[in-house]
Amino acid sequence: LTFSLLLSAAVIVVALALMVPTQILLQLYVPKLKPLVEIVCLLPLVFPPVVLVVGVSDIYKAAQPSGAATQGGIVYHFLTWIRDSNHPLLLVALYVVMAMPFVYRTLNAGIEAIDLSTLVEASRNLGASWRTTLLTVVAPALRTSMINAAFLCFALAMGEYTVASILLYSQPFPVWLSQLSTS
């Protein structure tokens, strides 16, 4: 259970760290790209998780060393490192991709509900840095949508069975729960 909680926390942090600045930049500076980014962010809903896992498996097959005497290249060692069961960064990356549609829509609804450009302009005119503006003005205004996005990421990471099972991870909660009945 602790493993799954840490995995969920990592997914929440990475997803919010990627999507909050992206949403803010889209809203303030490049609103013409919003439809394109929305389509890209909603693509994980179109493809089932099995397709995602098959794609990742093909990348691993392509990176494997071909001969018995070869040690493998840097790409192979990197892929082996991120797939390690002690720190499954691969699961975090895949869960972030799978959670992207939910995080995008939740944060977009929060940003559309506030007047972001006025808040940022007022903060910057009063002499606040970008970091201060994001942490003390924008983040509190988006608190509810960020909490909702975090709950959606948590639910996905705690309940996702398919990806972890196919990639042969045994520590995530749903896989462990499934294996518990057979032991």
N, C-alpha and C positions, 0 to 999 in steps of 0.2 A: 504494500500500500504506500509506503514511504517513497519507493521508486516512482510510482505513478504520480504522486503528488509533486515530486521534484520535476518530473517530465511535464506535467501540466503547467507548473510555474514557469518553466523555461519556454514553453509554447506561448504562454500569455505575454511574457516579457518580449520575446522576439516579434510576435505578431503586432503588438502595440508599438514597439520601437520602429517597425517598418511602416505601418499603416498611418499612424498619427501624423508624422511629418509629411508623408506623401499626400494625405488628404488636405493638409493645410497648404502645401505648395500648389496643389491643383486648384484649390478654391481661390487663392490669392493671385497667383501668377500665370497659370496656364489653364484656364477653365475650358479652353477649346479641346484639350486632351482628355477631359473627364469621360466622354463616351468610350474612348479607346481603352482607358485604364479600367473602366467599369467592365467592359467585355473581357479583358484579360483577367480581372479579379474574379469574375463569375465562371470562368472556364472549369475550375475544379468541380463545379456542380454538374457539368455536362459529362465528364469522364468519371466512371466509377473508380473507386480506390484500387481495384485489381489492375486496371490499366496503368495506374501510377506505379504500382509495385513491379509490374512486368517491365516498364520502361527503366526503372532503377536496376532491376536484375540484368537487363541487357547491357547497361553501362558497366556493371561489374564484370560480366562475361567478356566484354571487349577489352577491359583493362587487365585481365588476368595474364600472367606471364605464359608464354607459349611452350617453352621447353622445361624439362625437369630440372636442368642445371641453372636456369636463370632465376634471379631473385625478384624480379619485377621492378618496374620503374617507380618514379615518385608519385605518379597518379594512382597506381595500385596501392602503394603504402598509405597514401592519404585516404583513399576509399576504404581500406581496411581499418584505418584508425577511426573514421567517423561511424563505421558500422559496429564498432566494438560494443559488446553487451554491457560493459561496465559504465560507459557513457554514450548511450545511443543518440548521437547527434543527428544521425540519419532519420530517426523517428521524429525528432523535434522538427527537422526541416520538412518532412512529409506532412506532419500534423499542421504546421504553419500554412503550408500550401492548401491543405484541405479546409482550414478554418478561414482562409482569406475571404471567401464570399460573405461569410457572416460578419466578420470584423469590418469589412468594407462598408456593407450596407448599414450596420449599426453606427459606425463613426460618421458616415455620410449624412444619416438622419440627424445626428447631433450637430454637425457643422451647419447643415441647412437651417436648423432651428435657431441658431444664434447669428448675430451680425458680425461675422469674423473679421471682415475688413475694417469695420469701425473700431472694434476692440484692439486689433493689432496697430492700427494707425494711431489711436489715442495713446497706447502704451509707448510706442516708438517716439511720438512727439513729446512725451514727458521725459524722454531720455533713457528709457529702459533698453537694455540690450536684447538681442533676439532670445537668448537663453532665459533671461528674466521674463520676457513677454510670454514665452511658451510655458514656463513653469508656474508663473503667478497669475497670469491672465487667461490664457487659452485652456490650460489643463483643468482649472476649476470649472470653467464654463462647459467643458466636455466631460466632466466627471461621471455623469450618469451614463453617457454612451460608452465611455471607456470601461466602466464597471460591467455594463451589459455585454460588451464584447469580451471581457475577461471571463464572465460566466459561460458564454458560448464556447470559448476556447477550452475552458476547464471541462465542460461536458463532453466535448469532442475527444479530448485527450484521455479522459477517464473511461470513455465508453467505446473507443475505437478498437475493434477486435481484428478486423480483416488484415490491415497492414501489418500489425505486429505479429500476427499469427503466420502469415505467409512468409515474412522475413525471418521467422524462427526465433523471435524474441520470447523469452518465457517469463520475464519479470513484470511486464505491464499488467495492471489489475484484471482486465477482461480475460487475457490469456491465462493468467494464473488461476482465476476463478474457474475457467473451463477445464484446466488440467487438474484442478482439485478434485473434481468428481471422478476422475479416472484413477486416482492414486489412493 
